[in-house]
Amino acid sequence: MNQNIKGQVKATRRIAVRVTAIILAFAILCAGTAFAATSETSYVVDIYEGSQVTRIETTQTVAEKVVAEAGIQLSENDRLILDDFNPGKDSRIEIYRAGQVTFVHADGKTVDTTFAGTVEELIENQGVTLSDTLFSSVNVNAVVTNNLRVEIISAFDIIINVDGEEKAVQTTEKTVGDVLTEQGITLDEDDEVSPSADTVLSNGLVIDVLRVEYVTRETEEKIPFTTEKVNSSAMNKGTQKVTQKGVNGIKTFTYEDKIVNGVVESSELVKEEVTKEPVKEIIKVGTLVKQTSKKLGNNKIEKNGKPISELELPSKYTIGKNNVPTEYKYTIQGRGAAYCIPGGITATGRPVKPGYIAVNPKQIPYGTEMWIVSNDGVVYGYAIAADTGGFVKKGYFTCDLYMNSTEQCYQWGDRGVTIYVL
């Protein structure tokens, strides 16, 4: 019976030990479960995608799982920026979506690629290093988007000569016209630029801005008058007379000057016209053959000889002793010259003839009848005032007596005379 009791006691002890072990194991299990529950504390993560922000409270510690838990799907080439992500702590994740990008190198080489990140990262990815003369067409801090085009642009050091000034310019423009616009340099309608505005820029290029002005000017040139000679049978051969005075004409030339930067570069004749017609000079030339003059004896002038005048003394007048008229109105003392122009016409229209003399009509009116004797006794005779001449302006002679020949003129010379006004 004891054995049985002992056996029962042993059996009871074994059962108790087993129960105790089970209870201890259960307690440890509960303790572990309680510890695990305590270690899964949630935290806040802000997920940035461009300007959009998604906030999630999570217990996930893997970034991809956090994003997935937020319901955000990622493509194969999308990137997660985890610089500010701390698992278990409030933090942030940034998403860069991959986009199709066209990248143009400075030499014109074009690359089409898929990229996620900033433009700066894209440039580095393409093996390009920006510098003072190498620029990006897109802000390097911008995030790559789908269908983005990024060009690497070379800056050019060029010289612009404009308005007397030399300007050193660094530019990323493409053509001459573009850089002039960039620099605020305007061209007037006639201005020119060298090289032309559509020329592609290159380093060290020199651009000359030419200020052009077109100015019209006129010059005049004399047109010499021509001379026409007209034969006249009313004038003795060897004599001539200007009947129409020649006048020079004027031709006007109109030029257009091209003035570049203040200097005349070229001139073009655009018009020429006669603005004043010349007047030709007409000269009458005598053709009458000189007739032999009547001779007075031996053609010599003699004292108290026959009168030189060929005019017949009217019967109402008589000449007394010493060749003095018996009646006259008054006398004029003066000096008399002599002239001979065969075939000529007097100022009063009478043909020249001994007896028709030249006077100053203001002193002796035309038509005045006179008897003239030289102070040394040579008788000129009956005379009528019918002509005048240049001697009047000299004021030395009182009259100019017409003779039959030049020989008589030389014989007469210059004599004092007494003029009896009849």
PATOR-956922 format. One record per residue: residue in one letter; x, y, z of N, C-alpha, C in turn. Coordinates in steps of 0.2 Angstrom, whole numbers, plus 2048, in hexadecimal, padded with zeros to 3 digits. Layout:
AXYZXYZXYZ;...
***
This chain:
M8047FA800800800800804806800;N80A80680480E80C80481180D7FD;Q8138077FB8168077F481180B7EF;N80B8087F180680C7EC8068137EE;I8068147F480681C7F680C81F7F3;K81181B7F581881E7F281781F7EB;G81481A7E881481A7E180F8207DF;Q80A8217E28058267E180882D7E2;V80C82D7E88108337EA8148357E4;K8188307E281D8327DC8198347D6;A8148307D58108327CF80D8397D0;T80B83B7D68088417D780E8477D6;R8138457D981984A7D881B84B7D1;R81B8467CD81D8477C681784B7C2;I81184A7C480C84E7C180D8557C3;A80E8567C980F85D7CC8158617C8;V81A85D7C78208607C481E8627BD;R81B85D7BA81985E7B38148657B2;V8108657B780B86B7B780F8717B8;T8148717BD8188777BE81C8797B8;A81E8747B58228767AF81E8797A9;I8188767A98138797A48118807A5;I8108817AC80E8887AE81488D7AD;L81A88A7AE82088F7AE8218907A6;A82088B7A282188C79B81C891798;F81689179B81089579981289C79B;A81589D7A18168A37A381C8A779F;I8218A279D8268A57998238A7793;L81F8A379081C8A57898188AB78A;C8148AC78F8108B27908158B8791;A81A8B779481F8BD7958228BF78F;G8248BA78A8278BB7848228BF77F;T81C8BD7808178C077C8168C777E;A8158C87848158CF78781A8D3785;F8218D17858278D47838268D677B;A8248D17778248D377081F8D876F;A8198D87728148DD7718178E4773;T81B8E477881D8EA77A8228ED776;S8268E977282C8EB76D8298EE766;E8238ED7648208EF75E81C8F675F;T8208FB76181D90176281C90575B;S81790875981690C753819913753;Y81B91574D81E91C74C81B91F746;V81D92574481A92973F81F92A739;V81D92973382292A72D81E92E728;D82193472681F93872182293671A;I81E93471582093270F81F93870A;Y82593B70782594070282593E6FB;E8219406F782193F6F081F9456EC;G8259496EB82494F6E88219546ED;S81B9576EC81895C6F08139586F5;Q8129526F380D94E6F781094A6FD;V80D94A70381094770980A94270B;T80D93C70D80893771080B935716;R80793671C80993472380692E725;I80A92A72780892372A80B921731;E80791E73580991C73B80A91473B;T81091273C81290B73A81790873F;T81790273F81C8FE7438218FB73F;Q8208FC7388258F973382B8FC734;T8318F87338378FB73483B8FB72D;V8388F872883B8F87218378FD71D;A83B90171A838907716833905711;E83590070D8318FD70782A8FB70A;K82A8F87108248F67138208FC716;V82390171882090771B81C90A715;V82090B70F81D90E709817909707;A8189037078128FE70580C8FF709;E80E8FF710808900715804906714;A80890B711805912710801911709;G80190C7067FD90B70080090E6FA;I80790F6FA80A9126F580E90D6F1;Q80D90D6EA8109086E681690B6E3;L81C9076E38229096E08239056D9;S8269086D48289056CE82F9026CF;E8318FF6CA8388FC6CA83E9016CB;N83D9066C884290B6C88419116CD;D83C9116D083B9166D58409166DB;R84291C6DE84791B6E384491E6EA;L84691B6EF84491D6F684A9216F9;I8499276FB84F92B6FE84E92A706;L853926709852924710857928715;D85992D71285E93171785B93371D;D85493571D85193772384C932726;F84D92B72484992672784D92272D;N84A92273384C91F73884791A73B;P84891373984390E73B84190F743;G83B90F74583890F74C83891674E;K83A91B74A83A92274D836926747;D83392C74A830930745835932740;S83393273983893373483593472E;R83993472883693672283993271C;I83593071783892D71183693170B;E83A9327068399367008399316FA;I8349326F683492D6F08369316EA;Y83A92F6E683C9326DF83992D6DA;R83492F6D683192B6D183692B6CB;A8379266C883B9256C28379286BC;G83B92C6B783792F6B283C92E6AB;Q83992F6A683C92E69F83F93569E;V84693569D84A93C69D84E93C696;T84E94269385294368E858947690;F85E94568F86494869286894A68C;V86A95168B86E953686874956688;H87A95368688095568888295B684;A88895F68788A96568488C96467D;D88E95E67B89095D67488B95B66F;G88495B67287F95A66E87C95366F;K88094E67287F947672878947677;T87394367486D94267886C93B67B;V86A93B681869934684862934687;D85E92F68585892D68885992868E;T85792A69485892569A85292569E;T8519206A384D9216A88509226AF;F84E9276B38529296B984D92B6BE;A84F92A6C484B92D6CA8509306CE;G84F9376D085393B6D48539426D2;T8589466D485894D6D385C94E6CC;V85C9546C985F9556C38679556C4;E8699576CA8709576CB8729506CB;E86F94B6CE8709446CE8719416C7;L86C9436C386B9416BC8729436B8;I87494A6B987A94C6B68809486B8;E8809476BF8869436C188693C6BE;N8809396BE87F9336BB8819326B3;Q8819386B08839386A988A93A6A8;G88E93B6AE89593C6AE8979436AC;V8929486AD89394F6AC8959536B2;T89A9576B289B95C6B789A9636B5;L8959666B989496D6B789A9726B9;S89A9776B68A097C6B789D9836B6;D8A29886B68A098F6B589E9906AE;T8A098C6A989E98C6A289A9876A0;L8979826A489397D6A388D97D6A7;F88797D6A488197E6A887C9796A6;S8779786AB8719746AA86B9786A8;S8679766A386197A6A185C9796A6;V85C9756AB8579746B085B9746B7;N8579776BC85A9786C285C9716C5;V8629716C786596B6CA8629686D0;N85E96C6D385B96A6D98549676D8;A8529686D284B9656D084B95E6D0;V84595B6D18459536D18439516CA;V84694C6C784494A6C083D9486C0;T83A94A6BB8339486B98339456B2;N82D9416B182C93E6AB82D9436A5;N83094169F83194469983594B69A;L83994B69F83D9516A184395169B;R84595769984B95869585095C698;V85695A69985B95D69C86195E697;E86396569686896669186E969695;I87496769387A96A69687C96F691;I87D97569487E97B69088597E691;S88897F68C88F98268C88E98A68C;A89298D69189299569189899768C;F89699D68989B99F68489E9A6686;D8A49A76868A89AD6878A89B1680;I8A49B66808A49BA6798A69C167A;I8A79C56758A89CC6758A39CF671;I8A09D467389B9D866F89D9DF66F;N89F9E26688A19E866789A9EC665;V8989F16698929F56688939FC66B;D891A01667890A08669897A0A66C;G89CA086688A3A0A66B8A6A07671;E8A2A026738A49FE6798A59F7678;E8AB9F467B8AC9ED67A8A99E9681;K8A59E56808A29E16868A39DA686;A8A69D868B8A89D168C8A29CD690;V89F9C868C8999C568F89A9BE68F;Q8979BB6958979B369588F9B2695;T88E9AD6908879AC68F8869A468D;T87F9A268E87D99B68D87999C687;E8789A16848739A267E87699E678;K87299D67387499966E87699D667;T8739A26668759A66608779AD661;V8799B065C87B9B865D8759BC65F;G8709BB65B8699BE65D8679BD664;D8689B76668669B666D86A9BA672;V8709BA6718749BD6768739C5676;L8729C76708719CF67086A9D0674;T8659CC67385F9CD6778609CC67E;E8649C76808669C66878699CD68A;Q86E9D06868719D668886E9DC687;G8679DC6858639E26848669E667F;I8699E367A86C9E76748679E766E;T8649EC66C85F9EC6678629EF661;L85F9ED65B8619EF65485C9F3651;D85D9F964E8599FC64B8589F9644;E8539FC6408519F96398589F8635;D85C9FD6358629FD6308689FA633;D8689F963A86E9F663D8709EF63B;E8769EE63B8799E763987D9E463F;V87E9DD63F8829DA6438869D5640;S88C9D46428919D063F8949CB644;P8949C56448909C163F8899C2640;S8859BF63B87E9BF63B87A9BD641;A8749BF6428709BE64986F9B664A;D86F9B264486D9AB6458749A7646;T8799AA6468809A66478809A364E;V88299D64E88299965488999B658;L88899C65F88D99F66389399A663;S89999C66489F9986668A399C66A;N8A799966E8AC99C6738B19A166F;G8B19A76728B69AC66F8B39B066A;L8AD9AF6688AA9B26628A99BA663;V8AB9BE65E8AB9C565F8A59C765B;I8A09CB65E89A9CD65A89A9D5659;D89A9D765389A9DF6528939E1650;V8909E665488A9E965388B9EF64F;L8899F064988A9F56458849FA644;R885A0064787FA0564787FA08640;V87AA0763C87AA09635875A0E634;E877A13630872A1962F873A1B627;Y86DA1C62486EA1E61D86CA2561D;V870A2961A86FA3061986FA33612;T86AA3761086AA3960986DA40609;R871A41604875A48603875A495FC;E875A505FA875A525F387CA565F2;T87EA565EC884A5A5E9881A5D5E3;E885A625E1883A665DB889A665D6;E888A665D088DA665CB88BA6B5C5;K890A6F5C388FA755BE88EA715B8;I889A735B4889A715AD88BA775A8;P891A775A5893A7D5A188EA7E59C;F88DA8559B889A8759588CA8658E;T889A8558988BA8458288BA8B57F;T88FA8B57A88FA9157688DA9056F;E888A9456C886A94565888A9A562;K88BA9A55C88DA9F558888AA0552;V885AA6551880AA754C883AAC547;N884AAA541886AAF53C881AB553B;S884ABB53A880AC1539883AC5533;S87FAC552E881AC9528881AD1529;A87DAD352F87DADA531883ADC534;M888AD853688EADA539894AD8535;N899ADC53589FADB5318A2AD5533;K8A6AD252F8AAACC5308AFACE535;G8B0AC953A8B5ACB53F8B3ACE545;T8ACACF5458A9AD254B8A4ACD54E;Q8A3ACE55489EAC955789BACD55D;K895ACA55F891ACD56588DAC8568;V88DAC856F88AAC3573882AC6574;T87EAC2571877AC4571873AC0577;Q876ABB579873AB757F879AB4583;K879AB758A87EAB558E87DAAE591;G882AAA591882AA3593882AA259A;V87EA9E59D87DA9C5A487EA955A5;N882A935AA883A8C5AC87DA895AF;G87CA835AE877A7F5B1879A7C5B7;I875A785BA877A745C1874A6D5C0;K878A685C2875A615C2876A5F5C9;T871A5C5CC871A5A5D3871A535D4;F876A515D8877A495D9875A485E0;T870A435E186EA405E8871A3A5E9;Y875A3A5EF878A345F1875A315F8;E876A2B5F9874A285FF87AA25602;D87CA28608882A2560C880A20611;K884A1B611883A16616888A1861C;I886A1962288AA1B62788AA1662C;V890A1362E891A0D632895A10638;N892A0F63E895A12644898A19643;G894A1D640896A2463F89BA2563A;V89DA206368A2A2163089EA1F62A;V89FA2462589CA2261E8A0A1C61B;E89CA1761A89FA1161789EA10610;S899A1360D898A13606893A18604;S893A1A5FE88EA1F5FB88BA1C5F4;E885A1D5F3882A1B5ED87EA205EA;L87FA215E487BA265E0874A245DE;V86FA275E1869A255E0865A295DB;K867A2F5DA863A335D5868A395D3;E867A3B5CC86AA415C9865A445C5;E865A4B5C5860A4F5C1863A565C0;V861A585BA863A5F5B985EA645BC;T860A675C185CA6C5C585BA735C2;K860A745BE860A7B5BA863A7A5B3;E85FA7B5AE862A7A5A7867A805A6;P86CA7E5A2871A845A086EA8859A;V870A8E59A86EA92595874A94590;K873A9258A878A9258587AA9A583;E880A9B582882AA2580882AA2578;I87EAA757687EAA856F882AAE56D;I886AAD56888BAB3565889AB455E;K888ABA55C887ABB55588EABD552;V88FABA54D896ABB549895ABE543;G898AC4542897AC853B89AAC4535;T896AC4530899AC152A899AC6524;L897ACD526897AD252089FAD451F;V8A0AD35188A7AD55168A8ADD517;K8ADADF51A8AEAE651B8AFAEA515;Q8ABAEF5148ACAF350E8B1AF850F;T8B4AFA50A8B9B0050A8B6B0650C;S8B9B095128B6B0F5148B7B1550F;K8B2B1A50F8B4B1F50B8BAB2350E;K8BDB265098C3B2950B8C2B3150B;L8C5B345108C5B3B50F8CCB3E50D;G8CCB3F5068D2B415048D7B3B505;N8DCB3C5088E1B375098E0B33510;N8D9B345128D7B305188DAB3351F;K8DDB3951E8E0B3C5248DBB41527;I8DCB4252D8D8B475318DCB4D531;E8D9B5352E8DDB5952E8D9B5E531;K8DDB635348D9B695378D6B6D531;N8D0B6F5338CCB7452F8CAB70528;G8CBB6A5288C9B665228C2B65521;K8C0B6051D8B9B5E51C8B7B5B522;P8B0B5C5248AEB5852A8AEB51529;I8AFB4D52E8B0B4652E8A9B4352E;S8A4B4653189DB4353189AB4352A;E897B3E528894B3D52288CB3F522;L88AB42528883B44528883B4B525;E87EB4C52187DB5351E87AB58523;L87DB5E52387BB63528874B66525;P86FB66529868B68527869B70525;S865B72520865B7851E864B7E523;K861B7C52885FB8152D865B83531;Y86AB80530870B81534876B8452F;T879B8953287FB8B52E885B8C532;I88BB8B52E891B8A532895B91530;G897B9553589BB9B5338A2B9A533;K8A6B9F5348ADB9F5348B0B9A53A;N8B5B985398B9B9453E8B5B8D53F;N8B0B8B53B8ACB8553B8A8B85542;V8A5B8B5438A1B8C54989AB8D546;P895B8A54988EB8B54788CB92548;T888B95544885B9C545880B9C54B;E87DB9754C878B96551878B8F555;Y878B9055B878B8955F875B8B566;K873B8656A870B87570875B88576;Y87AB83576880B8457B885B7F579;T88BB8057C891B7C57A892B77580;I896B7257F898B6D5848A0B6C582;Q8A4B6D5878ABB6C5868ACB65589;G8B0B615868B2B5A5888B7B57584;R8B7B505858BCB4D5818B9B4857D;G8BBB475778B8B425728BDB3C570;A8BAB365708BEB3056E8BBB2E567;A8BEB295648BCB2755E8BBB1F55D;Y8B6B1D5598B5B165598B3B14552;C8B3B0E5508B1B0C5498AFB0454A;I8A9B035488A6AFC5488A2AFC542;P8A5AFA53C8A1AFA53689CAF4536;G896AF6534890AF253488CAF153A;G88EAF553F88BAF5546885AF9546;I881AF854B87BAFC54C87BB00552;T879B06552879B0A558874B0955D;A874B0B56386FB0A568868B0C566;T868B11562861B1456085FB10559;G863B0B557860B07551863B0954B;R867B0F54A869B11544870B0D542;P871B0C53C877B0953A87DB0E53C;V883B0B53E888B1054088AB14539;K88CB1A53B88EB1E535892B24538;P897B2753589AB2D537895B32538;G894B3553E88FB3A53F88AB38545;Y889B31545885B2E54A88AB2D550;I88AB3155588FB3055A88CB2D561;A891B2B56588FB2856B890B2D571;V88BB2E57588BB3257B888B2F581;N888B33586885B3158D87EB3458C;P879B3058B872B3258A86FB36590;K872B36596870B3959B872B4159B;Q878B4259787BB48596878B4B590;I879B4758A876B49584871B44581;P86BB46581866B4157F866B3F578;Y864B39577864B36570860B3B56B;G863B3C56685FB40561862B47561;T866B49566869B5056686DB51560;E86CB5755C870B59557876B5D559;M87CB5C556882B60559886B61553;W88BB66554890B67550897B67554;I89BB635528A1B615568A8B63552;V8ACB665568B3B685538B8B67559;S8BDB645578C3B6355C8C6B6955E;N8C9B6A5648CCB705668D2B72562;D8D5B6D55E8DAB6E55A8D8B6F553;G8D2B705518CFB7254B8CDB6D546;V8CDB675488CAB615448C3B61544;V8BFB6253E8B8B6253E8B5B5B53E;Y8B1B595438ADB535428A7B5453F;G8A4B5A54089EB5C53C898B5B540;Y892B5A53B88CB5A53E88BB52541;A888B52547887B4B54A881B4B54E;I87EB4554E878B43552879B3E557;A877B3F55E878B3A563874B34562;A877B2F560873B2955E876B22562;D87BB2356587EB1C568881B1E56F;T883B19572887B1A57988CB14579;G890B1457E895B0F57F898B0F586;G89DB0A5868A0B0958D8A4B0F58F;F8A6B1458B8A9B1958D8A6B1E592;V89FB1D59289BB2159789DB1F59E;K89EB1959F89FB175A68A6B195A9;K8ABB1A5A48B1B1D5A68B1B245A8;G8ACB285A58ABB2F5A78B1B335A5;Y8B5B315A08BAB3559E8B9B39597;F8B5B365938B3B3858C8ACB3B58C;T8ABB405898A4B435888A0B40582;C8A4B3E57D8A1B3B5778A6B36574;D8A3B315708A7B2D56C8A5B2D565;L8AAB305618A8B3255A8A9B2C555;Y8A4B2B5518A5B2554C8A9B28546;M8AEB235448B2B2553F8B1B20539;N8B4B225338B3B1E52D8B8B1852D;S8BDB185318C2B135318C6B13538;T8C9B0D5398CDB0D53F8D3B1153E;E8D5B125388DBB175378D9B1E539;Q8D3B205388D1B2753A8D1B27542;C8CEB215458CEB2154C8D4B2254F;Y8DAB1F54C8E0B2054F8E3B2754E;Q8E1B2A5488E3B315478E0B3554C;W8D9B3454D8D6B385528D8B38559;G8D8B3155B8DBB305628D6B33567;D8D9B3756B8D5B3A5718D6B42570;R8D1B4556F8D1B4D56E8CCB50572;G8CEB565748C9B5B5778C4B5D572;V8BEB5E5738B9B6056E8B4B65571;T8B1B6956C8ACB6E56E8A6B6B56B;I8A1B6A56F89AB6856C895B6D56C;Y893B6F56688EB74565887B71564;V883B7256987CB6F569878B73565;L875B71560871B7555B86AB7555D;
***
